[in-house]
Amino acid sequence: MKENSCTGEHSDHVCQLIVNRNKDIDKIKDIVKNPNFICFNCARVAENKENLCNPMPIED
């Protein structure tokens, strides 16, 4: 089983953008509109793995 961890710059991760008091909704919408990856930690999705703490590819 994959371990819960965080890779990369956390401030650009969807989970951090959502809890930020100054939410940039347009930025979040752009990141999640064509999801290719899902976060093993929080199950949020994003187009690029760089926007998730613990990304796994979404398989059809």
trRosetta pair geometry for C-beta under 8 A, 3 or more apart (Angstrom, degrees):
i j d omega theta_ij theta_ji phi_ij phi_ji
2 40 5.0 -66 97 -158 135 163
2 54 6.8 142 144 169 124 121
2 56 7.1 -142 -20 -69 171 124
3 54 7.9 -134 94 -135 54 139
4 40 6.9 -151 -101 112 60 100
4 41 5.0 97 -142 -105 93 91
4 54 6.3 -105 -143 -38 46 164
5 41 7.7 -140 41 -65 29 120
5 53 7.0 -171 106 156 43 96
5 54 5.5 116 60 -91 63 113
6 10 5.7 18 169 -91 137 108
6 13 7.4 -72 -150 -51 107 163
6 41 7.4 3 -75 -38 77 159
6 53 4.0 -54 -115 -153 77 103
6 54 6.7 -76 -88 -47 40 85
7 53 6.7 123 25 -175 60 46
7 54 6.9 110 5 -90 95 51
7 55 7.9 -85 50 13 118 88
8 12 7.3 -74 139 61 116 109
8 13 7.2 132 88 -64 111 102
8 50 5.6 174 -145 -149 162 68
8 53 7.9 -148 48 -121 96 39
9 12 5.0 49 96 15 104 108
9 13 7.7 -174 99 -29 56 84
9 50 7.8 19 39 -179 89 94
10 13 5.3 -42 -156 7 49 122
10 16 5.5 116 154 -46 79 148
10 53 7.0 27 -118 -98 86 93
11 16 5.6 -122 -130 126 30 153
12 16 7.4 36 36 62 14 127
12 17 7.5 16 -160 -51 29 110
12 50 6.7 -14 111 142 129 93
12 51 6.0 -93 139 -111 87 67
13 16 4.8 82 65 11 86 104
13 17 7.0 -159 92 -8 41 89
13 51 5.8 138 -126 -178 44 46
13 52 6.0 98 -143 -115 96 17
13 53 5.4 47 -145 -54 154 73
14 17 5.6 -58 -143 38 33 111
14 18 6.2 32 160 -22 67 107
14 28 6.7 98 -138 -138 83 88
14 31 6.0 -174 -86 117 98 140
14 32 6.6 84 -117 -66 137 108
14 39 7.3 -141 50 -30 117 138
14 44 4.6 -158 96 138 136 145
14 45 7.8 37 -6 68 173 29
14 46 5.5 -156 -38 -67 129 117
14 51 5.4 65 -36 154 86 100
14 52 6.3 -5 15 -88 106 68
15 18 6.1 -58 -151 33 26 110
15 19 6.8 9 159 -5 62 109
15 39 7.2 -162 -38 144 115 179
15 41 7.5 -42 -50 95 155 122
15 42 5.3 119 -88 18 125 165
15 44 6.0 -172 -62 9 79 149
15 52 7.9 82 -11 -136 98 57
15 53 6.4 -15 18 -23 135 116
16 19 6.2 -64 -145 43 32 100
16 20 6.4 51 153 -44 65 100
17 20 5.6 -41 -152 8 32 123
17 23 6.8 89 162 -136 72 73
17 24 6.7 -69 -162 46 108 88
17 27 6.6 -127 -155 102 142 114
17 28 5.3 173 127 -84 131 99
17 31 7.5 119 39 22 164 156
18 23 6.8 25 -137 -118 32 115
18 28 6.6 97 -76 -120 75 141
18 44 7.7 -148 -16 -108 144 151
20 23 5.6 142 80 -80 89 56
20 24 7.7 -5 85 2 138 77
23 28 6.9 -20 -175 -19 97 137
24 27 3.9 31 114 17 116 119
24 28 6.5 148 90 -17 66 85
25 28 5.6 -55 -147 38 34 112
25 29 6.2 37 155 -21 68 106
26 29 5.7 -51 -145 36 31 113
26 30 6.4 33 154 -21 63 106
27 30 5.8 -55 -150 35 30 112
27 31 6.5 30 153 -20 64 107
28 31 5.8 -57 -150 35 32 112
28 32 6.3 3 163 1 67 114
29 32 6.5 -73 -141 48 25 94
29 33 6.0 43 163 -54 66 104
30 33 6.2 -37 -138 0 24 117
31 46 5.1 -33 160 -137 94 97
31 47 6.3 -144 -172 18 44 95
31 48 7.4 -82 -149 33 81 90
31 51 5.0 180 -163 -160 125 165
32 35 6.1 -1 -163 -68 61 97
32 44 7.5 -78 -104 176 121 93
32 45 5.7 96 -143 89 91 83
32 46 5.8 -64 -91 -102 62 54
32 47 7.2 -158 -104 -23 15 80
33 47 7.0 -5 57 -51 64 118
34 47 4.7 46 76 -101 83 111
35 38 7.1 52 173 -68 126 73
35 45 3.6 -2 -129 159 143 124
35 46 6.1 77 -122 46 80 9
35 47 6.1 -103 -100 -73 30 49
35 58 6.0 60 131 -6 99 152
36 46 7.5 -43 45 101 71 53
36 47 5.6 54 8 -157 99 44
36 48 7.3 37 49 -73 117 29
36 49 7.7 -73 93 -47 102 76
36 57 6.6 -39 157 -140 79 73
36 58 6.0 -155 -177 30 28 101
37 45 6.7 156 86 -154 50 65
37 46 5.5 -21 65 64 99 79
37 47 7.6 41 20 131 90 9
37 48 7.1 -17 15 133 129 13
37 49 4.7 137 -72 -88 168 71
37 51 8.0 143 67 59 126 86
37 52 5.7 -142 119 11 123 147
37 55 4.1 -3 178 -160 136 114
37 56 6.5 144 -157 68 80 32
37 57 5.9 -56 -102 -103 71 37
37 58 6.2 -152 -95 -17 15 87
38 43 6.2 -8 -179 -149 106 49
38 44 7.3 167 -153 85 61 31
38 45 5.1 -32 -99 -97 70 79
38 52 7.5 136 155 -130 16 162
38 55 7.2 130 67 -147 29 63
38 56 5.7 -30 65 63 80 87
38 58 5.3 94 -20 -75 101 93
39 42 4.9 6 98 48 132 77
39 43 6.2 -86 68 -27 82 11
39 44 4.9 19 18 51 125 75
39 45 7.4 -138 -2 -75 79 32
39 46 7.7 55 -42 3 96 104
39 52 4.1 -155 -81 -162 97 117
39 53 5.7 60 -148 42 121 81
39 54 5.6 86 -164 58 75 71
39 55 6.1 -47 -96 -88 57 54
39 56 7.7 130 -124 15 12 79
40 54 4.2 -77 47 116 100 114
40 55 7.4 -173 -8 -101 87 4
40 56 5.4 83 -56 -18 98 115
41 53 5.0 -16 19 76 144 127
41 54 4.6 109 -24 28 98 122
42 53 7.2 80 4 28 106 122
44 52 6.6 -173 83 -114 96 101
45 52 7.9 -30 -145 -79 20 132
45 58 7.0 22 -132 -55 115 137
46 49 7.3 147 84 -89 114 22
46 51 3.9 -162 -166 82 160 119
46 52 5.2 -164 22 -43 129 101
46 55 7.4 -75 52 -107 110 120
47 51 7.4 48 49 28 65 137
48 51 5.3 89 75 0 85 102
49 52 5.9 -71 -158 41 49 104
49 55 3.8 -166 -143 78 90 167
52 55 4.1 109 76 -72 127 93
